[in-house]
Amino acid sequence: MICQSILPNLKKILKPMTNLLKPLATGKFWKELIIMTLGMSFGAAAVYYFLMPSKLIIGSISGLSIVLSEVFGNIGWTIKASTLILIINAILLVLAWLLIGAEFGIKTVYTALILGPLIDLWEIILPFDKLITEGTSVMNDPWLDLICFVLMLSISQAILFRINASTGGLDILAKIVNKYLHFDIGTSVTIAGALICCSAFAINPFQMVVIGLIGTWINGLAIDYFTDTLNKRKRVCIISSHHEEIKDYIINGIHRGCSLYHLQGGYSGEDKIEIVTLLTQDEYAKLFNFLSEKKYDHFITAGNVSEIYGNWHTRKGVESTEKIN
């Protein structure tokens, strides 16, 4: 009787974990695992080589961990910043699970927990003190340290966003703040980042705190830039009397879909067909070369699109669809 009463509750508890582990059986997950590991390694190098030596505090969990590590060191407790990053991210994941449910996938869990160990790995491979020739930081200038950090971390985060992953940390905290204080996610991340930057007053002079605040703002701009660049597509609109041949090339030549719209020329009054398609930069170049070689009469307009929601093939010739956002 006891087993019969426990079994349904046990299944209810294990069901979210089963759903979480289901992606492990797919090849796509293992490919993305490699990408996530490489992206996080890049981010870990940015933190280890440009934040830790200079004690430059950017609005992130890494920044908060550096502050806490220094504060604990001042009272005689030696705790590495990488260890604190792992502990804080683990606590945030548990809090998120308890307070807002299982909204975070296995990607967020993995990236949140791997950052600290990867920082320790860089310390083993190449300690930053071997790169410091003068001063107290790798670049010997807080602004140069900031620029190098922002560039490396932004590229890392843009790579992760490309496969719908994130670095965890503030993203997790922002979700909790969003649910209970009803701030939107962007505002939550900004507020949390600013508070972490201000915590640097415990270890840094005013100038370094200001540089950290500016760096947090620049980092957001850089992430937007790199993400837009990685996701950029061309929305191409073509009007031509050879629309059937062009449509056939788009579908069978570069393996993309397209939409056909019936329209009427305002000047000529003639009925025409407009083809609209979304292409990568390389595919757009191929289409343009095709039209030039065939010498079809055509009128083309093209614009950049950085956000696509819904089903769209990210690779030519694939049958499954993936979301880009």
N, C-alpha and C positions, 0 to 999 in steps of 0.2 A: 504493500500500500504506500509506504514512504517513497519507494522508487518511482511508483506511478505518479505521485504528486510532484516529485522533483524533476522528472524528465521533461515535462512541457516547459517549465521555467528555464531549465538548462538550455533547451533548444532556442528559446526566445533570447537568451543571453548570447549564445554562440552565433546566431544568425547574422548580426552585423559584422562579426569577425570573418564569417564565411564569405560574405559579400565583399569585404575589404580585400581578402586574399584571392578572390576569383581571377583577377587580372594576371596573377603569377603564371597561369597556364598558357598565356598567349606569347607568341614571338614578338609582337609589337611592344609588350611591356619590357622585355629584356633589352630590346634595342633602345627604348627610351631610358632604361636604367643606366645604360652606358652614357647616353647624352646627359642625363641628370648628374652622374658622377663627375663627368668632365666639366660641366658647367659649374658645379659646386666646388670643384678643385680650383677652378679659376677664381671664384669668389673668395675661397679660403686663402688663396695666395694674396689677393688684394688686401684682406683684413690683416694677415700676418706680416706682410712686408711694408705696408704703408700706414696702417692704423696703430698697430701695437707699439712699434718703436717710437713714433712721434706722440703717442697718447692723444691723437686727434680723435675726438668723439663725434661721430656721425649718428643721426637719429636712427639707431637700429639696436637689435639685441646684442650684437657684437660690441657696439659702443657702450651700452649699459654694463656689459660684462667686464670691459676694460676698466670702467670706473669702479665697479665693485671689487675687482681684483686689487686695484691700487689702494682702496679704502681698507680692505681686509689686511693688506700688507702693512699698512701704517699702524695697525693695532696688533701686529705680530702673527697674523694668520696668513700663510702662504697658499693661495688658491690660484691656479692658472686661469687666465681668461677663457681659454678653450674649454676647460672643465665647466666653468660657469655658463658658457654658451650652451653646452649639452644639458646641464641641469635646468636652466631657465626654459629652454625649448621643450624639454620633457614635461616640466610642470605646466607650461601653457597648453600642451597637447592634452594632458589629463584634464585640466580645467575646461578646455573647449569641449571635450567629450562629455563631461558632467553637466556643463551649463548650457551648451547649445546643440548637443547630440553629435552624431557621427557625420558631420558635414565635410570633414576633411578626409580626402582619399589617401591611399597608400603613398602617393607621390609626395604629398606634403609631409607625411610622417617621416618618410625616408630622408628628404632634403633637410628637414628641421634637425634630425638627429645626427646627420653625417657631418655637418659643418665643423663642430668641435674636433672630432677625430682627424679630419682632413687638415685642420690647422696644425695639430700635433705632428702629422705626417710631414708637412712642409718644414717644420722645425727640425725633424730628423734628417731630411734630405739636404736642406741648405739653411742653417740658422741665419737669421737676419743680421746678426752682429758681424758676420763675415762680409756683408755687403756695405757696411757702414765704414766709410773711410775717414770721415770727419763729422763732428756734430753728434746729434743723438738720433737721427733718423736716416733712412736709406737715401733720400734725396737731399737731406740737410736743409730743407725749406718746407714749411708746413703747406704752402700753397701748391708746390710741386707734388708733395705727398698726396694732397687732396685731389689734384687733377689725375694722377696715376690711379689712385683708388677708385675714383668715380668712373673712369673709363673702363677699368677692368671689371668692376662690379656690375656696371650697367650692361656690358656685353654678356656677362654671366647670367644676369636676370632676364635679359632679352631672349637668350637661348632657352632658358627654362620656360618663360611665358609662351614661347613658340610651340611647346608640347603640352601646354596647359598645366605646367608645374610652377611652383614658386619656392622661394627660399624659406618659407615658414616665418617664424619669429613674429615680426610686427603684423603680418597678415592674420595670424591667429589671434593676437591681442585685439586687432581692429574688429574682427568678427564678434568677439565678446562685447566690446564697447558698443558696437552697432546694435546688438540685440537689446542691451539693457539701458543704454543712454540714447538710443535712436539717432545717433550720428550716422551719416553715410560713411562707406568704407574709406573713401579718399580723405575725408575730414578726420576720421579716426586715426588713420596712419599719420597724418600731418601733426595732429595734437600729440600723439604718443611720441613721435620723432622729436618734436620740439621739447617735450618734457625731458627726454633722455639727453638731448643736447645740453639743456640747462643743468642737468645733474653733474656735468663736467666741471661746474664751479667748485666741486669738492676736491678736484685734483689739478685743474688748469687755471691759468690766468684768464682775464676777460677776453683778450685778443683771440686766444685759442678757442674759446667758447663761440665767439662770433664766427670764426672760420668754420667751425663745425655746423652752425646753423645755415650758413651760406652753402656749405657742402651738401647738406641734406636737401636743400632746394634744388641745387644743380643736379644732384643725383636723380631726382624725379624727372627733370627735363631730359637728362641723358637717356633714362630708361624709355621715355616716350619716343625719343628719336630713334634709338636702336630697334625698338619693337616695331615702330612704323616701317622702318627700312626692311626688316626681316619679313614683315607681313604684306609688303606693298604689292599690289596687283594692278593690272591695267583693265579698266572698263572701256572696251572698244566698241564703237558704233560705226557700222559700215552701210552705206547706201550704194548699190550698184545694180546694173541690169544683169550682171552675172552672179546674182545672189545664190543660185543653186550650186554653182561650182565652188564659190567661197564657203558656203555652208558645208559642203562635202569635205573640203580641205580641213576646216576647223574640227569636224567630228571625226573624220578618219585619218587625217594627216597629223594633227597635233593632239587628238584625243580629248577634245573639250566639248562641252555642251554650248548651246547658243539659243537665243530666243529670236523669233521673227515678228516684226511689227508692220502692219499695213499702214501706210501714210500717204499723204497727198502733197506734192510740191506746191509751195505757196506761190511761186513765180510761174512755173510751167503748168500747174494744175494737173500734172500727170500722177497716176497711181504708182507708188514705189514700195519696195520692201526694205526695211531696215533690219540689219543683223546686229544683235547685241551679245557680247560674250565677255567673260572675265578670263584674263590670261596672266601668266607670269611674265617677267621682263623678257626672258629668252623666247618664250612662245610668241610674244608680241613681235619680236624681231623676225622670227620665222614667217609669221603671217605677212609682215610688211615686205619681206623679200619675195614671198610667193606672189603677192599682188604686183610687185615691180617687174618680176620675170614674165608674168602672164600678160602684163600691160592691159589689165581689165580697167574699164572706166570705173572709178570709185570716188566716193567722198567719205573721209574718215575723220572722226573725232575720238580722242582718247584722253582719259583722265586717270589719275592715281587713286586707288582705293586701298586703305590700310586696314579696314575692318570688314570682315565677311562673316555673317552669322548664318547658321544652317548648314546644309550638306554641300560640300565642295571637295572635289578630288585634289589632294595635295601632291599626288604623283601621277604621271601619265600612265594610262593603261590599267589602273587599279579599279577593282569592281566595288570595293567597299568605300564608303564615304566617311570623311572626317570633318570635324568642326574646326574652323579657324575663327578666332575672335580676339 
